[in-house]
Amino acid sequence: MKVVMDEKIPFLRDALLAMGHTVVALPGVAISHSDVKDADALFVRTRTECNASLLSGSNVRLIGTATIGYDHIDSEYCAKNNIRWVSAPGCNADAVLQYVQSSIYCWVQEKNRSLDGLTLGIVGVGEIGRRIARWAQSIGLNLLLNDPPRGLAEGGDDFVPLSCIAEKCDIITFHPTLSRDGDFPSYHLADEAFFRSLRRCPLFINASRGPVVDNAALVEAIDNNLVCDAVVDVWENEPDINPTLLNKTFIATPHIAGYSAEGKLNASRMMLHAFVDFFSCGTEVPAIALPALSDSLIVAATLPEALLSIYSPLSDTAVLKNSPATFEKQRNNYKLRREPSAFKIEIK
């Protein structure tokens, strides 16, 4: 079978070749109609718009996006044209958890803050939000959760309205999927009205999708001291990001919160299994694994210190602020970090 794929999806090309398939690997933004016309499967990231313009008249029957988000896939078109699509939910949840942990610990360290008695609000409590919630509880943060779809489906008192998050939280982190319509649209969920309703001048984090947050409104909120500091990994109009917001952020990164080696490996495994299951290939999925680290021992006085020695987003921030025009290059050539699970941590 012929597979067209984004060249920046690691591990996948070699595994498909080992299974005997033809693979064409291209930059995600460059994948065109002529490239996929005779392809059986297409594997992408968020930079490839999978719509009628790309797919009309093609042989593609399976699309896999090696990402959690899937708003770049025209699901209605796929359904009408018998094209199956799959995403990779939860593949990089631990990587985003690592990013949020390190961002908060950087904030504590650099701003001479304490987490004692603070309340964390999580907007969007899927795979990532659940992990952040467990971590927050483990270190003694007060916790408020906002997830209207889950609240409607599950009932109970586990979830609060967004207005409660705005009123009571000292740290707010956003993790909803991006949707522009339906019962619970998330486009510009954090808008001017939301920021003006904030009461505690919180640390604000967005590691979900750029358009979930009105970037111009976030700039205004920082200027008006409605937000004390901002952590932004995802931006409106990537890679042409808002320079004013970039300069005002505490942490600014080029859409790499989920870019761990483990997260990428998980996504590629999910894509391979989806391919084999869909096409009933009758072959085993090749084993793919990460190499063990040669120096995996981390000795630190505290767990936050250990986690920041493994990954601090301040280094990525310095690179982006120094060269915002190379946003896409930084993202595409990002040296995948390892997650804490790859290390042995000793607290002394």
N, C-alpha and C positions, 0 to 999 in steps of 0.2 A: 504493500500500500504506500501511497505517497502522503507525506506529512509536511506541512509548512509550519514553521514555528519561529517565535521570537528568539533571536540568537542569545539573548541575555537570560534565558531560563536555564540554569545550570543542571547538569547531570542528564538531562532529558535526551539530548541528541545522541549521545553515545549509547544510551540504553536502547533507543529505537533502532539504531543501526545494528546493534548486536542481535536484535530480534529479526533482522533481515529486511527492514523497511527502507524506503527511499526518504531522505530527510533534506529539506531545504531550509536553512536557518538564515534569517534576515533581520535587520533592525526593525523593531516593532512598528515604528512610524512609517516605514517604507514598504510594508507588506501591501500589495496592490491586488486588484481584481485579476490581472493576468497571472499573478503568482499563485493564486488559490484556485484558478478555474478548473484545473484537473486534479486538485488535491482531495483526498478522502477525509483528512482531519486537519484541524488548525489549532495550534496552541499559542496563546497570546498572553500579554500582560495588559495593563490598563491603557497603554498608549495606542492600541489597535482598535479602531472603531469597527465592530462587527455588525454591519447593517446591510441594507439592500445594495448600496453602492459597491461594497466589497464582495458580497456573496451571490448576487443575482446571476443565475445561469451556471453557477459552479457545481462541482461534484461534492462539495463539503457536506458531510453528514454528522460530523462531531466537532464541536468547538470546546476546547478546554481553556479556561483562564486560570493561570497559576497564581491567583490572587483571591483575597476574600471578597473584595468589591466586584460588582458585575454590571454597573451602570453603563459600561462601554459596549454591552451586548444588547442588541435589539431583540428582546425575547419574543415580542409579538411576531416579528418577521420570521424568526427561527421556528416558532410554533406553526405558522402558516405554511412553511416550506419544508417541514419534516426534518429539521436540523436539531439535533440534540445538543444541549450545551451544559457544561458543568463548571463549577467554580471550586475553590479550595478552602471552604470554611474552616477556620481554626488553625490553618497551616502555620501561621506566624504569630499566633496569639501570645506565646511565651516571649517572642521577640519584642512585641509591642509592650507587653508588661515590663520587660527589661528597660525599654526606652522610657516609659512613664516613671518607673522606680528611679532610674538614674537622673531623670530631669528633676524630679521632686527633691532628691537628695542633693543634687547640685544647687538647687534653689536654697535649701536649708543651709548648705555650707557657704555659698557665696554671699547670701543676703543676711547671714547670721540670724536665721530664724529657728524656731523650735516647732516640732509637730505636735507637741503636747496640747491636748484639748481641741485640736483643729477638726473640722468636719470636711470630709471629701465627698463631692457629688459626682456620680458617674451617670452620664447621659448616653444611653445605649448599652444594654447589659446582655450582650451576646457572649460569644466565646472569650473575647478580650475583656469585656466588662466584668465577667464573672471572675476571671483570674485576678484582675485588679482589686475587686471587692474582697476576695480571700486574703490577698496580701495586706490590704488596708486594715482588715480586722485583726490580722496577726500582729500588726505593730501598734494597735490600739487607737487608730483613727476612728472618729465617729463617721458614720457612713449613711448617705442617702442615695437612693437609686431612682432613676427615671427611665422608663421604657414603656411607653403607652401600648404598643402591640402586645408585649408580654403581660402588662397589667390587665388588659382587656381579656386575654386568653386565660390567665391564671387566677385573676381575682385576688382577694386578700389584701393585706396591708404592707406588702413588701415594696411597693413603688409609690413615689410621690410625684405631684405635678412639677413641671419645669419651674413654675413660679416659686415653689418651695426650695428648689435647688438654688435659685437666684437669691433668695432671701437668707438662707441659712448656711451656705457653704463658703469655706475659706480657700478651698482648692476645687476647681471644676475641670473635669476631663471629659472630652466628647468622643464617643465611639459608635454612633449610629451608622447604618448603611445610608447611602445617598439615594433619595427618592424625591422626585419633583411633583408627584401626584399621589393619588390614593388617599386612604383615610388618615395616614400619618406622614405627610411629606416632611422631609428633613432639609430640603434646600433652604439655605439661610435661616435655619432653625435658631442660630445665634445671630439675631439681627439687632438693629438699633434699639428696638423696644426691649429686647432681652437684656442688653447691656445696661440700659438705663434703669432696669429693675434690680440690678445688683445692689446688695446692701453691705457686703463685707470686704469690698475691694480685693477680690480673690486672685490667686494665681490661676490663669486660664490656659488650658492645654487642648490643642486639637491635633489628634493623630488618627483621624478617621478619613474624611475626604474633604478637599479644599472648599467646595461650595456649600458645605454644611454651615460654614461661618461666613457672614458678610465681612469681608476683609476690611472694607472702608469703615464699617461700623466698629470693628475691633480697634482700628487706629484711633478713632474718636474716643473710644472707651479708655484707651491708655492715656490719651492726652487729657481727658477729664478726670483721671484718677478713679475711674470706676473699676479698672483692672490694675492690679499692682505690677504684675509681670505676666508675660505671655510666652508660651512654648508653642511653636508652630512647626509642624513637620509637613503638613499638606496645605496647598495654597490654591486660591482661585487663579485660573488662567495659566496654570503651569505649562511650560517652564518660564513664562513671562510674568514673574511674580511682582507683587507690589513693593517697590523699593522703600517706600515710607514705612510700611509695616515691618519689612526686614530690619531696618535700622532701629526700630523701637522694641524689637523682641529681646527677651532674655536668652532664649534658645531658639535657633532657626536652623532647620535641616532640610535637605532636598528630597523629601518623601522617602525616607529610608528607615522609618521607625520599625518596620517589619523585616528589615534586611539582615537577618542572621543566617549563618550557614545552615543551622538546623531548620529554620523556617523554610528556606529555599528547598532543602532536601525533602521536607514534608510535602511541599507543593508538587514537586516533580514526581514523587511516589504516587500521589493522588492522581496526577494526570496519567501516569502509566497504567494504573489499575483501571481508570475510567476507559482508556483506550482498549485494553484487553477485554474488559467486560462488554463494551459496546459492540466491538467487532467480532467477539467470540473467537479470538485468535487461537485459543487452545495452547498457548505457550505460557511458561512461567515468566513473571516479571523479573528482569535481571536485578540482582541484589546491588543496591547502591548505598554507600555508607561514607561517613566522614572519617578522616584520619584522626587518631588520638593525638592530643596535644603533647608536644615534647616537654613542655614546662607548664604543668597544669596546677601546681600548688600556689594558692594565694593565702598569704598570712597577713592578717590585719587586726587592728584593735577593735573594730566594730564591723558589723555586717554592711552598713552603708559604705564604709571605707573600702571594704572588699569589693562591693558591687561597682563602685566608681573606678577602682583600679582595673576592673575587667572592661568597663565601658563608661566613658564620660561623653555626653553629647556636646560638651563645650568645644572639643576639637573640631567636630563637624561644623559647628556654628561658625568658628573662626574662618574656615575654608569658604563657606557659603557667603558670609558677609564680605569677605575679601574679593570674591569673584562671582557675583550673582548671575552674570551672563552665561556662566558655564554650568548652570543648574542641571541641565539634562546630562551633560558629560559626567558631572559628579555622581549623579544617580546611577547612570548606566555602568560606571566603572568603580562603583563603591566596593571597597574591600570588605567582604562579608565578615561581620564580627561573630564571635562565638558567644553562646548563652552561658549563664552561670552554671548550668548543669554539666558543662564540659570541664569544669574545674573542681578541684578539691579545695574547699575553703576552711581555713583554721582561724578561729578568733582567739587572740591572745591579748 
